[in-house]
C-alpha cells in the first residue's frame, strides 16, 4: 500500500490531498477469497449484532456508486414481531405458489433449501429504491430509468462483501410480493422494494453455493463467454 | 488470515475441505479504502489492458451472487471502429436530448462532465441480462422477475471493485438507448442491456466523486437514514 491510514483516521482523509492507494497482491488475493466465501446465508445464530457494527456496515454501503450520485436506497429495519410475522406470511404465500409451479422432484429439492432465514436472523432490513428522488437531477437515467434500481442492487452486492469481511452472513430474500411488503411497512408510494435482507452470524461457512450443494443449480459457462464484435 | 492460499492455488481450493478465512482489520481497512477510491472513471489512457488481466477480471466477476445461481449476465466486447462509432452516435443523441431537458446552468455543468470515455477506453463491454435463461429454474424470481437484472447490476458493482483493486478504472455509461444498443450489436432478443462499460487505466485518481467535484450532486443523508419499525 502506498497509503495506509491508521485505524481511525479513514474519515479524516482530505479529499484533495490524499495519495491514491496501490492495492498489492496480498490484498487482491484476499479480495478474491472474499468473493469466493461470500454466500447467500440462510442459517443464522440468534445472537444480536453489535449496533456499532451495523452502523459501520451502513456507512460503508454509503460509499457505493449510484447513477448521478442519486443514492436512491432507503432502509426500513423490521423489528416488531407483528411485522416480522406479516413478512413471514408473505414469504409463505409466495413460496407455496412457487412450489406449485415446479415439478415434484424439483419441488422436494426446493423445500429442502430452507430459503427463509426469516425466523432466526437478528437483523432484517427491507431495502427500497426511491423512484421519486430528485437527488442526481435525473442524470444518466433518462433513457434508462432502471438505472435507479440497478444502483440499489449494486449497493447491496457491496454491502454483502462488507458484511462477509466482518464475518457476518447476509441472505437476500426475493420470494415475496414486493407491493405487499411496501404496504406492510407503510412506506411512501415512490418506494419500491428491491430486497429483504436477513443478516446475522452464520451457523456455518461454505465455499460452494448452497444451491450447488443441494444440486439445484451448478455454475455454468454461458455467463463467462465473451462475444467479440 | 486463518487461511491464505499461495499466489496461484486459489482455483484448486477443495470446496469441502477448505477452512473459512477470517478477514482481519488490515484487510477490512483496505476494503474500506477500495470503496472510497472506486470512481466512475471517464478519462482513460489509451494503452491496452493485458489480455490475461481482462480474463482474470471476468473470472472474478463469475463469483458474484445471482438469483437461483442463474448467472444471467452476457458479454459483448465492442472492438470494431464501426460499431464503436455507432455506440458513440447513440450516446450523442441521448446526451443532446438529456441536455435539452436541463436548465441552462445545469446543462453547462453537465456538458463539462465529459461523460463519455467512449473515445479513449481500450476495453468496452456491453453487458446484457438474459431474460430468457433457464439457468436457476426460475428460483427466487417468480414474484420479483426483476431479480434477474438486479443480479447483473450486483455483479457489475463487484467487477468495479475488482477493477479498481488492480488499478483499472471503470465507467458505466447509461446515457444510451438500450434497445438501440442491442440492435447495433445484434444480440438475441432475450438480452436486455444493463450497462455499457468503459474500462482502462485512469488518467488520474480521485477520492471525491466527479459529480461532487463538478458540483453536480453532493452526497446526502436521506440514503443513510434507517426507519425502525
Interface residues (C-beta under 8 A of the other chain):
Chain A: X1 X3 X4 X5 X7 X10 X13 X15 X18 X20 X21 X22 X23 X25 X27 X28 X29 X30 X31 X32 X33 X34 X35 X36 X37 X38 X40 X58 X59 X60 X62 X63 X64 X65 X67 X68 X69 X70 X71 X72 X73 X74 X75 X76 X77 X78 X79 X80 X83 X94 X97 X98 X101 X102 X106 X110 X115 X125 X130 X133 X135 X136 X137 X138 X139 X140 X141 X142 X143 X144 X146 X147 X149 X150 X151 X153 X154 X155 X156 X157 X158 X160 X161 X162 X164 X165 X166 X167 X172 X174 X175 X176 X177 X178 X185 X186 X187 X193 X194 X195 X205 X206 X207 X208 X209 X211 X212 X216 X217 X218 X219 X220 X222 X223 X224 X225 X226 X227 X228 X229
Chain B: X1 X3 X4 X5 X7 X10 X13 X15 X18 X20 X21 X22 X23 X25 X27 X28 X29 X30 X31 X32 X33 X34 X35 X36 X37 X38 X40 X58 X59 X60 X62 X63 X64 X65 X67 X68 X69 X70 X71 X72 X73 X74 X75 X76 X77 X78 X79 X80 X83 X94 X97 X98 X101 X102 X106 X110 X115 X125 X130 X133 X135 X136 X137 X138 X139 X140 X141 X142 X143 X144 X146 X147 X149 X150 X151 X153 X154 X155 X156 X157 X158 X160 X161 X162 X164 X165 X166 X167 X172 X174 X175 X176 X177 X178 X185 X186 X187 X193 X194 X195 X205 X206 X207 X208 X209 X211 X212 X216 X217 X218 X219 X220 X222 X223 X224 X225 X226 X227 X228 X229
